[in-house]
Amino acid sequence: MEIKTDDYAVTYDPETAIVVCKGSLLLSSAEEYAPILDLLTTAADEQSTKLTVDVKELEFLNSSGINTFTKFVVKVRKKQTLQLEAVGYGSIPWQVRLLKNLQRLLPTLALKLE
């Protein structure tokens, strides 16, 4: 499953249980982020044990995007059976802040900062 434009790509590989976000997510509203939230939710629904969300190649994420990831984590928290892992770069401050804030919402979120 993939959402791809000239500015960004969000791909989900069900075999590896990994969602990869690349590029610049600078959409203007929750409505524009809805397909991405749907992809993330579908990925979480299809995986019974573990799902990894990789944001290492994500260059920019605006507040609407942060809100989208927050909504996704809240949905995963309600599921309770899925182990969510988030992967980012420890040298990119906004990725560290985003992922640690998501971990506050979902204490079982496994962080992997490379």
C-alpha positions in Angstrom: 0.0 0.0 0.0 1.5 3.4 -1.0 0.6 7.0 -1.1 3.1 8.9 -3.3 3.4 12.5 -4.6 6.2 14.6 -5.8 6.8 15.8 -2.2 6.4 12.7 -0.1 5.7 9.0 0.0 4.2 6.8 2.7 4.5 3.1 2.1 3.3 0.1 4.0 4.8 -3.4 3.4 2.5 -6.0 5.1 5.2 -8.7 4.8 7.8 -6.7 6.9 5.1 -4.8 8.9 6.9 -1.5 8.3 5.5 1.9 7.3 8.1 4.2 5.8 7.5 8.0 5.6 9.7 9.9 3.2 10.0 13.5 2.0 8.1 16.6 3.3 4.6 16.2 4.8 3.4 19.7 4.7 -0.3 19.2 4.0 -2.7 21.9 5.1 -5.5 20.1 7.0 -6.7 17.0 8.7 -8.7 16.2 5.6 -5.6 16.2 3.4 -3.9 13.9 6.0 -6.9 11.5 6.1 -5.5 9.1 3.5 -2.2 8.8 5.5 -4.1 8.2 8.7 -6.2 5.6 6.9 -3.0 3.9 5.6 -1.5 3.9 9.2 -4.8 2.6 10.7 -5.0 -0.2 8.0 -1.4 -1.2 8.7 -2.2 -1.4 12.5 -5.4 -3.4 11.8 -3.6 -5.9 9.6 -0.7 -6.6 12.0 -1.5 -8.6 15.1 1.8 -8.3 17.0 4.2 -5.6 15.8 4.2 -2.6 13.5 7.2 -0.3 12.8 6.8 3.3 11.6 10.0 4.6 10.1 10.3 8.4 9.9 14.1 8.6 9.3 13.7 9.8 5.7 10.9 12.3 6.7 12.4 15.8 6.2 9.6 17.9 7.4 6.3 17.4 9.3 3.9 20.3 10.1 1.4 20.5 13.0 -1.3 18.9 11.0 1.0 15.9 10.4 1.9 15.8 14.1 -1.8 15.7 14.9 -2.3 12.8 12.4 0.5 10.8 14.1 -1.1 11.6 17.5 -4.5 10.3 16.4 -2.9 7.2 15.0 -1.0 6.5 18.3 -4.3 7.0 20.3 -6.0 4.4 18.0 -3.1 1.9 18.6 -3.4 2.5 22.3 -7.0 1.4 22.2 -6.0 -1.8 20.4 -3.7 -2.8 23.2 -2.4 -6.0 21.5 -0.1 -4.3 18.9 3.5 -3.5 19.7 4.3 -0.2 17.9 7.9 0.7 17.2 9.0 4.1 15.9 12.3 4.6 14.1 14.0 8.0 13.7 17.3 9.7 13.8 18.6 10.8 17.2 20.5 13.6 15.5 17.3 15.3 14.2 15.8 17.2 17.1 12.2 17.4 15.8 12.1 13.6 15.2 13.3 13.0 18.7 10.7 15.4 20.2 7.9 13.9 18.0 8.7 10.3 18.9 9.2 11.0 22.6 5.9 12.9 22.7 4.2 9.9 21.0 5.8 7.6 23.6 4.1 9.7 26.3 0.8 8.9 24.8 1.7 5.2 24.3 4.2 4.2 27.0 4.7 0.8 25.3 5.9 2.5 22.1 9.4 1.2 21.4 11.7 4.0 20.2 14.7 3.3 18.0 16.8 6.5 17.5 19.7 5.8 15.2 
